[in-house]
């Protein structure tokens, strides 16, 4: 379930070459560190890598970023359960003579993959808490949708296509990936906070289970376009549906007629809730639930 992580470790002792601002590559922790330069010519830090993970030494901090699942499994489309995540972090910790478990978590992504036609899923998304989805593109190809805010990015996309582009691999079935990329403070400052501060919090089974539940809850919070029986609706109900699915109209109501927007949104939510949900959407949710259980 864990994917991209961004952690920062405060170092008590720096390698001698780093303290001397060496302009030559050097070895530290059995890794080769390459100097990074400012345009003025001064060394600003050093970079290295472990498999797919990007490492950076800046001042007295070690930064580690990229997909934890790919680091451990080589891909991020198979099941990456809690036990494997714990092993992955232990493997990463073993590279260093100090503990990474007290490193600060700046960012963590959680996601799962199900076998399903991605386009049928993300094209059915309406809004998430009043936000409309933006498409994910590669050139002219639309392969997903996402809801982006300051502290999080909720994404659903065609994993089969993404793997063919990024990893040059061919998956023999259609796969859909749903994930939440978020800053740690997105979890820490919520009404029901999930305490994600250090790496040790990522190996807490309680936190992991709550992150898994949040993944499903978030998907269920995304409003989906129902099967709309227009023949049975009143003209004013059809107009309400049209307006609340028009991004510019919604933004205009929010900005210039806030009270009317709140009233219309309540009426729209009640109307949509009363309509029959698309049977395909029920199928997707059941697959998500089942897959999340495999990750626990």
C-alpha positions as CSV (number, residue, x, y, z in Angstrom):
1,X,0.0,0.0,0.0
2,X,2.9,2.4,0.8
3,X,4.4,3.8,-2.4
4,X,6.3,7.1,-2.7
5,X,7.9,8.3,0.5
6,X,9.9,11.4,1.3
7,X,11.8,11.3,4.6
8,X,14.4,13.5,6.2
9,X,17.0,12.3,8.8
10,X,18.8,14.8,11.0
11,X,22.4,13.7,11.1
12,X,24.6,14.0,14.2
13,X,27.8,13.2,12.3
14,X,28.5,14.1,8.7
15,X,31.1,12.2,6.5
16,X,34.4,14.0,6.4
17,X,34.3,14.7,2.7
18,X,30.9,16.4,3.1
19,X,32.2,18.6,5.9
20,X,35.1,19.5,3.7
21,X,32.8,20.3,0.7
22,X,34.7,17.9,-1.4
23,X,34.4,18.5,-5.2
24,X,35.2,14.8,-5.8
25,X,32.8,11.9,-5.5
26,X,33.3,9.8,-2.3
27,X,32.1,6.7,-0.7
28,X,29.9,6.7,2.5
29,X,27.8,3.9,3.8
30,X,29.0,1.8,0.9
31,X,27.3,4.2,-1.5
32,X,28.9,6.6,-4.0
33,X,28.1,10.2,-3.4
34,X,28.3,12.8,-6.2
35,X,28.7,16.5,-5.6
36,X,25.9,18.8,-6.6
37,X,26.7,22.4,-7.6
38,X,25.1,25.8,-7.4
39,X,25.4,27.8,-10.6
40,X,28.0,29.9,-8.8
41,X,30.2,26.8,-8.7
42,X,29.9,26.1,-5.0
43,X,29.0,22.6,-3.8
44,X,25.5,22.6,-2.3
45,X,25.3,18.9,-1.4
46,X,25.7,15.3,-2.6
47,X,23.4,12.8,-4.2
48,X,23.4,9.0,-4.4
49,X,20.9,6.2,-4.9
50,X,19.8,2.8,-3.6
51,X,18.0,0.9,-6.4
52,X,15.3,3.4,-7.3
53,X,15.5,5.5,-4.2
54,X,17.0,9.0,-4.6
55,X,19.3,10.1,-1.7
56,X,20.5,13.6,-1.0
57,X,22.9,15.1,1.6
58,X,22.1,18.7,2.3
59,X,23.8,20.5,5.2
60,X,23.2,18.1,8.1
61,X,20.2,16.2,6.6
62,X,19.8,13.0,4.7
63,X,16.8,13.1,2.3
64,X,15.4,9.9,0.9
65,X,12.6,9.9,-1.8
66,X,10.8,7.7,-4.3
67,X,8.7,4.5,-4.3
68,X,9.3,2.2,-1.3
69,X,7.4,-0.6,-3.0
70,X,9.5,-0.4,-6.1
71,X,12.6,-0.4,-3.9
72,X,11.5,-3.7,-2.3
73,X,9.5,-5.4,-5.1
74,X,10.6,-3.8,-8.3
75,X,7.1,-2.6,-9.2
76,X,4.1,-0.9,-7.6
77,X,1.3,-2.9,-9.1
78,X,1.4,-6.1,-7.0
79,X,0.2,-6.5,-3.4
80,X,2.5,-4.7,-1.0
81,X,1.1,-5.8,2.4
82,X,2.0,-4.4,5.8
83,X,4.6,-7.2,6.6
84,X,6.4,-6.4,3.3
85,X,6.4,-2.7,4.1
86,X,8.0,-3.4,7.4
87,X,10.6,-5.5,5.8
88,X,11.3,-2.9,3.2
89,X,11.9,-0.2,5.8
90,X,14.2,-2.6,7.8
91,X,16.2,-3.3,4.6
92,X,16.6,0.5,4.0
93,X,17.6,1.0,7.6
94,X,20.3,-1.7,7.3
95,X,22.2,0.5,4.7
96,X,23.1,3.0,7.4
97,X,25.1,3.0,10.7
98,X,22.3,5.0,12.3
99,X,18.5,4.4,12.6
100,X,16.2,5.9,10.0
101,X,13.1,5.2,12.2
102,X,13.4,8.6,13.8
103,X,13.6,10.3,10.4
104,X,10.8,12.8,9.8
105,X,8.2,11.8,7.2
106,X,7.4,14.7,4.9
107,X,5.3,12.9,2.4
108,X,3.8,9.5,1.9
109,X,1.6,7.9,-0.8
110,X,-0.8,5.0,-0.3
111,X,-2.3,3.1,-3.2
112,X,-3.7,-0.1,-4.4
113,X,-4.3,-1.7,-7.8
114,X,-7.4,-3.7,-9.0
115,X,-8.0,-5.5,-12.3
116,X,-10.6,-3.3,-14.0
117,X,-11.0,-0.9,-16.9
118,X,-9.6,2.3,-15.6
119,X,-11.3,4.6,-18.1
120,X,-14.8,3.4,-17.1
121,X,-13.9,4.3,-13.5
122,X,-12.3,7.7,-13.6
123,X,-14.6,9.0,-16.3
124,X,-17.5,8.4,-14.0
125,X,-16.0,10.6,-11.2
126,X,-17.9,13.8,-10.4
127,X,-16.7,16.0,-7.5
128,X,-14.7,15.4,-4.3
129,X,-15.8,17.7,-1.6
130,X,-16.7,20.3,-4.2
131,X,-13.5,19.9,-6.2
132,X,-13.8,18.8,-9.8
133,X,-11.3,16.3,-11.2
134,X,-8.4,17.3,-13.5
135,X,-7.4,14.9,-16.2
136,X,-4.0,13.1,-16.2
137,X,-2.4,13.2,-19.7
138,X,0.5,11.9,-21.6
139,X,0.5,14.0,-24.8
140,X,-3.0,13.6,-26.1
141,X,-3.7,10.4,-24.2
142,X,-6.0,10.9,-21.2
143,X,-5.2,8.0,-18.8
144,X,-6.5,9.2,-15.4
145,X,-8.0,11.8,-13.2
146,X,-7.0,13.5,-10.0
147,X,-8.1,16.0,-7.3
148,X,-5.2,18.2,-6.3
149,X,-5.1,20.4,-3.2
150,X,-2.3,22.0,-1.2
151,X,-1.6,19.0,1.0
152,X,-2.8,16.0,-1.0
153,X,-3.4,14.6,-4.5
154,X,-6.0,11.9,-5.0
155,X,-5.4,10.0,-8.2
156,X,-7.1,7.2,-10.2
157,X,-5.5,6.1,-13.4
158,X,-4.8,3.4,-16.0
159,X,-1.9,1.4,-14.4
160,X,-1.5,-0.8,-17.4
161,X,-0.8,2.2,-19.6
162,X,1.3,4.0,-17.0
163,X,3.6,0.9,-16.6
164,X,4.0,0.6,-20.4
165,X,5.2,4.2,-20.5
166,X,7.3,4.6,-17.4
167,X,8.7,1.1,-17.0
168,X,8.4,-0.2,-20.6
169,X,6.6,-3.3,-19.3
170,X,3.5,-4.9,-20.8
171,X,0.8,-6.0,-18.3
172,X,-1.6,-8.6,-19.8
173,X,-4.8,-7.2,-18.2
174,X,-6.4,-3.8,-17.6
175,X,-5.5,-2.4,-14.2
176,X,-6.7,0.6,-12.3
177,X,-4.7,2.3,-9.6
178,X,-6.2,4.4,-6.8
179,X,-3.8,6.4,-4.6
180,X,-3.5,9.3,-2.2
181,X,-0.3,11.3,-2.3
182,X,-0.2,13.5,0.8
183,X,2.1,15.6,3.0
184,X,2.3,14.2,6.5
185,X,0.5,17.2,7.9
186,X,-2.6,16.2,5.8
187,X,-2.9,13.2,8.2
188,X,-1.7,14.9,11.3
189,X,-4.0,18.0,11.3
190,X,-7.2,16.3,10.3
191,X,-10.3,16.2,12.5
192,X,-9.5,12.5,13.1
193,X,-5.7,12.7,12.9
194,X,-3.5,9.8,11.9
195,X,-0.1,10.4,13.6
196,X,2.4,10.2,10.9
197,X,5.5,12.1,12.1
198,X,8.5,9.7,11.8
199,X,9.3,6.4,10.0
200,X,8.5,4.5,13.2
201,X,4.9,5.7,12.7
202,X,4.8,3.9,9.3
203,X,5.5,0.6,10.9
204,X,2.6,1.0,13.4
205,X,-0.1,-1.5,12.4
206,X,-2.7,0.7,13.9
207,X,-1.6,3.7,11.7
208,X,-1.4,1.4,8.7
209,X,-4.9,0.1,9.2
210,X,-6.2,3.6,9.5
211,X,-4.5,4.7,6.3
212,X,-6.0,1.7,4.5
213,X,-9.5,2.7,5.8
214,X,-8.9,6.3,4.8
215,X,-8.0,5.1,1.3
216,X,-11.4,3.4,0.9
217,X,-13.3,6.2,2.7
218,X,-11.8,8.7,0.3
219,X,-12.8,6.7,-2.7
220,X,-16.3,6.4,-1.4
221,X,-16.4,10.1,-0.8
222,X,-15.8,10.9,-4.4
223,X,-19.2,11.5,-6.0
224,X,-19.9,9.2,-8.9
225,X,-22.3,9.9,-11.8
226,X,-25.3,7.8,-11.2
227,X,-27.7,6.2,-13.7
228,X,-30.0,9.2,-14.1
229,X,-33.6,8.4,-15.1
230,X,-34.3,11.8,-16.8
231,X,-37.8,10.7,-17.9
232,X,-38.8,10.5,-14.2
233,X,-37.3,13.8,-13.1
234,X,-38.8,17.2,-12.9
235,X,-37.2,19.9,-15.2
236,X,-35.9,21.8,-12.2
237,X,-34.1,18.6,-11.0
238,X,-32.5,18.1,-14.4
239,X,-31.4,21.8,-14.4
240,X,-29.9,21.3,-10.9
241,X,-27.9,18.3,-12.1
242,X,-26.7,20.2,-15.1
243,X,-25.6,23.2,-13.1
244,X,-23.8,21.2,-10.3
245,X,-21.8,19.3,-12.9
246,X,-20.6,22.5,-14.7
247,X,-17.3,23.6,-13.2
248,X,-17.6,27.3,-14.2
249,X,-21.2,27.5,-13.0
250,X,-20.3,26.0,-9.6
251,X,-17.3,28.3,-9.2
252,X,-19.6,31.3,-10.1
253,X,-22.1,30.3,-7.5
254,X,-19.4,29.8,-4.9
255,X,-17.9,33.2,-5.5
256,X,-20.9,35.4,-6.0
257,X,-23.8,33.6,-4.5
258,X,-22.4,31.5,-1.6
259,X,-25.7,31.0,0.2
260,X,-27.4,29.8,-3.0
261,X,-24.5,27.5,-3.7
262,X,-24.8,25.8,-0.3
263,X,-28.6,25.4,-0.7
264,X,-28.3,24.0,-4.2
265,X,-25.5,21.6,-3.2
266,X,-27.6,20.2,-0.4
267,X,-30.5,19.7,-2.8
268,X,-28.1,18.1,-5.4
269,X,-26.6,15.8,-2.8
270,X,-30.0,14.6,-1.7
271,X,-31.2,14.1,-5.2
272,X,-28.1,12.1,-6.3
273,X,-28.3,10.0,-3.1
274,X,-31.9,9.0,-4.0
275,X,-30.9,7.8,-7.5
276,X,-29.8,4.3,-8.3
277,X,-26.0,3.8,-8.2
278,X,-24.3,2.4,-11.2
279,X,-24.0,-1.4,-10.7
280,X,-20.4,-1.2,-12.2
281,X,-19.5,1.2,-9.3
282,X,-20.7,-1.3,-6.8
283,X,-18.4,-3.9,-8.4
284,X,-15.4,-1.5,-8.3
285,X,-15.9,-0.8,-4.6
286,X,-16.1,-4.5,-3.7
287,X,-12.8,-5.1,-5.5
288,X,-11.2,-2.1,-3.7
289,X,-12.4,-3.5,-0.3
290,X,-11.1,-7.0,-1.2
291,X,-7.7,-5.7,-2.3
292,X,-7.3,-3.5,0.8
293,X,-7.9,-6.6,2.9
294,X,-5.1,-8.3,1.1
295,X,-2.8,-5.5,2.1
296,X,-3.5,-5.6,5.8
